[in-house]
Amino acid sequence: MTEEWQGWREAAETALYGDGGFYRSPVRSPEGPAGHFRTSVHASPLFARAVAGLLARTAKELGLGTVALVDVGAGRGELLTGVLAAVPEGLEVVPYGVEVAARPPGLDPRIVWCAEPPRGVSGLLFANEWLDNVPVDVAEVDADGVARYVEVRPSDGAERLGAPVGGADAAWLERWWPLSAPGERAEIGLPRDEAWAGAVGSLAAGLAVAVDYAHVRGGRPPFGTLTGFRGGREVRPVPDGSCDLTAHVALDACAAAVDRGDVDRGAAELTDQRAALGRLGVSGQRPPLSLAATDPAAYVTALAAAGEAAELTARGGLGDFGWLLHRVGASPEHG
């Protein structure tokens, strides 16, 4: 690792995705992302079943018998594997895993493994906890009230203030995350806006969904959210390739970036996971006690499913995740 000071975006890009980086190295991260943090995919198979339902609904809206499923930030293919096991009979799925890491061994041979979303497909593009790992620069207000880039030393995570923020980054801050008081920090989300607009633009028709830790303009955290994860624990963010580096996503800015793109797209919907999964039939409601008397085995199964659903939809937890839904080339006919 170089000892030169770098902006956080450059440093994180190398630490996460460079040769030997956290997401590329089988030595640093042999289990993939699942070895370091627990997503909704890992929490319960109900999540994959809900995505399978959303895929089937999308295919029906588009009038397709064969539908694409594009998993952006596919990890080791856990979500794709779960969805393929849950899709309704008769629906043919062409699955794509979009990931920088090499194709995992033993993966379903139907899954196309690629580094970028395929272009021109019709179906469901699903990005679960992808945008939070798109590297961004960090800004901090100095003692004179000037927003400056934060520079970091990759070897130990030490920071210092660099040049004033300018150009498109300054315009993004002014619109989406205005800073004023000395010490306030922000993650400049422009690269994520561009990444999401590109992902949505890859679809010919269908639905694009981003699920992530999120905040909106009226509730930005005053000191940012940049952090690290290693081995299931939150750690100090050091861009040396030894840990995941993540920051919450300004999903409202991502939505607006697509709306002002050069291709006409439908309006975006921004909601939370609790509401989104509720529409897909995932509920933490306990089964009636009467079922325990008439069918004890069914009661136990339903109770376990309710517990898993409760975790996926919990306030203060996974249920607070932001869902950004963007329809492309078709109007919804089914709620």
C-alpha positions in Angstrom: 0.0 0.0 0.0 1.3 3.5 -0.9 2.0 5.9 2.0 0.8 8.9 -0.1 -2.3 10.7 1.1 -5.3 10.1 -1.1 -9.0 11.1 -1.3 -11.3 8.6 0.2 -12.8 7.6 -3.1 -9.5 6.7 -4.6 -8.3 4.9 -1.5 -11.5 2.9 -1.0 -11.5 1.9 -4.7 -8.1 0.3 -4.4 -8.8 -1.2 -1.0 -12.0 -2.8 -2.0 -11.7 -3.6 -5.7 -8.0 -3.3 -6.6 -5.7 -6.4 -7.1 -5.7 -8.1 -3.8 -8.5 -5.8 -2.5 -11.1 -6.8 0.1 -13.7 -8.0 -2.5 -11.3 -9.6 -4.9 -9.0 -11.5 -2.5 -9.9 -15.1 -1.6 -7.4 -14.8 1.2 -8.7 -11.7 2.8 -12.4 -12.6 2.4 -12.7 -16.3 1.6 -16.4 -16.4 2.6 -17.3 -13.3 0.6 -19.4 -10.5 2.1 -21.4 -13.0 4.2 -18.3 -13.5 6.3 -18.2 -9.9 7.4 -21.8 -8.6 7.6 -25.3 -10.0 7.6 -27.7 -8.8 5.0 -31.4 -9.5 4.5 -30.4 -12.3 2.1 -28.5 -14.1 4.9 -31.1 -13.4 7.5 -34.0 -15.4 6.0 -35.0 -17.3 2.8 -38.2 -15.3 3.0 -36.2 -12.4 1.4 -35.3 -14.4 -1.7 -38.9 -15.7 -1.9 -40.2 -12.1 -1.8 -37.7 -11.1 -4.6 -39.0 -14.2 -6.6 -42.5 -12.9 -6.2 -41.4 -9.5 -7.4 -39.7 -11.1 -10.4 -42.8 -13.0 -11.3 -45.0 -9.9 -10.9 -42.6 -8.0 -13.2 -42.7 -10.7 -15.8 -46.5 -10.6 -15.7 -46.6 -6.9 -16.1 -44.2 -7.1 -19.1 -46.1 -10.1 -20.6 -42.9 -12.2 -20.6 -42.5 -16.0 -20.3 -38.8 -15.6 -20.1 -37.5 -12.9 -17.7 -34.0 -11.6 -16.8 -32.9 -11.3 -13.1 -29.9 -9.1 -12.7 -28.3 -9.2 -9.2 -25.9 -6.3 -8.9 -23.3 -6.9 -6.1 -24.1 -10.6 -6.2 -21.6 -11.7 -3.5 -21.3 -15.4 -3.8 -24.7 -15.8 -5.5 -26.8 -16.3 -2.4 -29.7 -14.2 -3.5 -29.8 -15.7 -7.1 -29.7 -19.2 -5.7 -32.6 -18.5 -3.3 -34.7 -16.8 -6.0 -34.1 -19.6 -8.6 -35.4 -22.1 -6.0 -38.5 -20.1 -5.4 -39.7 -18.9 -8.8 -43.1 -20.1 -9.8 -43.3 -23.1 -12.1 -43.4 -22.2 -15.8 -41.5 -19.0 -15.5 -38.1 -19.2 -17.3 -35.5 -17.0 -15.7 -32.2 -15.9 -17.2 -30.1 -15.0 -14.1 -27.0 -12.7 -14.1 -24.6 -12.2 -11.2 -22.8 -8.9 -11.4 -19.7 -9.0 -9.2 -16.0 -8.0 -9.3 -15.0 -11.3 -7.5 -14.4 -14.5 -9.5 -17.3 -16.8 -10.1 -17.9 -19.0 -7.0 -17.4 -22.7 -7.4 -20.5 -24.9 -7.5 -22.8 -22.0 -8.6 -25.9 -22.9 -10.7 -24.7 -23.2 -14.3 -27.7 -21.1 -15.5 -26.2 -18.0 -13.8 -24.2 -15.8 -16.1 -21.4 -14.2 -14.0 -20.3 -10.8 -15.2 -18.5 -7.6 -14.1 -21.1 -5.2 -15.5 -24.9 -5.3 -15.8 -26.0 -6.8 -19.2 -27.5 -4.2 -21.5 -30.9 -4.4 -23.1 -32.4 -7.1 -21.0 -36.0 -7.1 -19.7 -36.9 -8.0 -16.2 -35.8 -7.3 -12.6 -32.5 -5.6 -11.7 -32.0 -5.9 -8.0 -29.1 -4.3 -6.1 -29.1 -5.3 -2.4 -26.4 -3.4 -0.4 -24.4 -2.5 -3.5 -24.5 1.3 -3.6 -23.1 1.6 -0.1 -20.0 0.0 -1.4 -19.6 2.4 -4.4 -16.6 4.5 -3.2 -17.2 8.2 -2.6 -15.1 11.2 -1.5 -15.7 12.6 2.0 -16.0 16.4 2.7 -15.5 18.2 6.0 -16.0 21.9 6.9 -12.8 23.5 8.2 -12.5 26.2 10.8 -13.2 28.9 8.3 -16.4 27.3 7.0 -14.9 25.9 3.8 -15.9 22.4 2.8 -12.7 20.5 2.0 -11.9 17.0 0.7 -10.8 14.6 3.5 -7.6 12.8 2.6 -6.6 9.5 4.1 -3.4 7.6 4.6 -4.2 4.0 3.5 -1.8 2.3 5.8 -3.5 3.4 9.1 -6.6 5.4 8.2 -5.2 8.7 9.5 -6.9 11.7 8.0 -6.2 15.3 7.1 -8.1 18.1 5.2 -7.1 18.7 1.6 -8.3 21.0 -1.2 -11.6 22.9 -1.2 -14.5 20.9 -2.7 -15.3 22.3 -6.2 -17.0 21.6 -9.5 -19.7 19.0 -9.7 -19.0 17.7 -6.2 -19.6 21.2 -4.7 -22.9 21.4 -6.7 -23.9 18.0 -5.4 -23.3 19.1 -1.8 -25.2 22.3 -2.2 -28.2 20.5 -3.5 -28.2 17.3 -1.5 -26.1 17.6 1.6 -25.4 21.3 2.5 -22.7 21.8 5.1 -22.1 24.9 7.2 -20.7 24.3 10.7 -17.0 23.5 11.2 -16.5 19.7 11.7 -19.6 18.7 9.7 -18.9 15.9 7.3 -20.6 14.4 4.2 -20.1 11.6 1.8 -20.3 13.1 -1.7 -22.8 10.7 -3.4 -22.3 11.7 -7.1 -20.5 8.5 -8.1 -23.4 6.5 -6.6 -25.9 8.6 -8.6 -24.0 7.8 -11.7 -23.7 4.1 -10.9 -27.4 3.8 -10.3 -28.4 5.8 -13.4 -26.1 3.4 -15.4 -27.7 0.3 -13.8 -31.2 1.5 -14.5 -30.2 2.5 -18.0 -29.1 -1.0 -18.7 -32.7 -2.3 -18.7 -34.7 -2.3 -21.8 -37.9 -2.7 -19.7 -38.8 -3.8 -16.2 -38.0 -2.8 -12.7 -34.8 -1.7 -11.0 -34.6 -1.9 -7.2 -31.9 -0.6 -4.9 -32.0 -1.7 -1.2 -29.6 -0.1 1.2 -28.8 1.8 4.3 -30.1 5.2 3.4 -30.9 8.7 4.4 -32.7 11.6 2.7 -32.0 15.3 2.5 -34.1 16.2 5.5 -32.3 13.8 7.7 -28.6 13.6 6.8 -26.3 12.6 9.6 -24.2 15.7 10.6 -20.9 13.8 10.6 -21.4 11.2 7.9 -21.6 7.4 8.2 -18.3 6.1 6.8 -17.3 2.9 8.7 -15.7 -0.5 8.3 -16.8 -4.1 8.9 -14.6 -7.2 9.5 -15.7 -10.6 10.7 -19.2 -9.5 11.6 -18.0 -6.5 13.7 -18.0 -2.8 13.0 -14.4 -1.5 12.9 -12.6 1.8 12.2 -12.5 2.4 8.5 -8.9 1.9 7.2 -8.5 1.6 3.4 -5.7 -1.1 3.6 -7.8 -3.9 2.0 -8.4 -5.6 5.4 -12.1 -4.6 5.9 -15.3 -3.7 4.1 -15.7 0.1 3.7 -19.3 1.4 3.6 -21.4 4.5 4.0 -25.1 5.1 3.9 -26.7 6.1 0.6 -28.5 9.3 -0.4 -31.1 7.4 -2.2 -33.2 10.5 -3.0 -30.2 11.8 -5.0 -29.9 8.5 -6.8 -33.5 8.7 -7.8 -33.2 12.2 -9.1 -30.1 11.2 -11.1 -32.1 8.7 -13.1 -35.0 11.1 -13.6 -32.8 13.7 -15.3 -31.0 11.1 -17.5 -30.9 11.3 -21.3 -33.4 8.4 -21.6 -37.0 8.8 -20.5 -37.7 6.7 -17.4 -40.7 6.3 -15.2 -41.0 8.0 -11.8 -39.0 6.6 -8.9 -40.6 5.3 -5.7 -38.7 5.6 -2.4 -40.0 3.5 0.5 -38.7 1.4 3.3 -38.2 -2.4 3.6 -41.0 -2.8 6.0 -43.5 -1.4 3.6 -42.0 -3.0 0.5 -41.8 -6.5 1.9 -45.3 -6.1 3.3 -46.6 -5.6 -0.2 -44.9 -8.8 -1.1 -46.6 -10.8 1.6 -43.8 -10.8 4.2 -45.4 -10.1 7.6 -44.2 -10.7 11.1 -47.7 -11.4 12.3 -47.8 -14.5 14.6 -50.0 -17.4 13.5 -53.3 -17.8 15.5 -53.0 -20.0 18.7 -55.9 -22.1 17.4 -53.5 -23.5 14.8 -51.4 -25.0 17.5 -54.3 -27.1 18.6 -55.4 -28.2 15.1 -52.0 -28.6 13.4 -49.0 -28.2 15.8 -46.4 -28.8 13.1 -47.9 -26.1 10.9 -48.0 -23.8 13.8 -44.3 -24.2 14.6 -43.4 -23.6 11.0 -45.6 -20.5 10.7 -44.2 -19.2 14.0 -40.6 -19.6 12.8 -41.4 -17.8 9.5 -43.1 -15.0 11.5 -39.9 -14.6 13.5 -37.8 -14.3 10.4 -40.2 -11.9 8.8 -40.2 -9.8 12.0 -36.4 -9.5 11.7 -36.6 -8.5 8.0 -39.2 -5.8 8.8 -38.1 -4.6 12.2 -38.1 -0.9 12.9 -34.6 0.2 14.0 -33.2 -2.7 12.0 -33.5 -4.2 8.5 -37.1 -2.8 8.2 -35.6 0.7 8.0 -33.5 0.0 4.9 -34.4 2.2 2.0 -35.9 0.7 -1.1 -35.6 2.7 -4.4 -37.8 1.3 -7.1 -37.6 2.6 -10.7 -39.8 1.3 -13.5 -38.5 1.2 -17.0 -40.5 1.0 -20.2 -43.8 -0.2 -18.7 -46.5 1.0 -16.5 -47.6 -1.2 -13.5 -50.9 -2.9 -13.9 -50.7 -4.8 -10.6 -50.1 -3.3 -7.1 
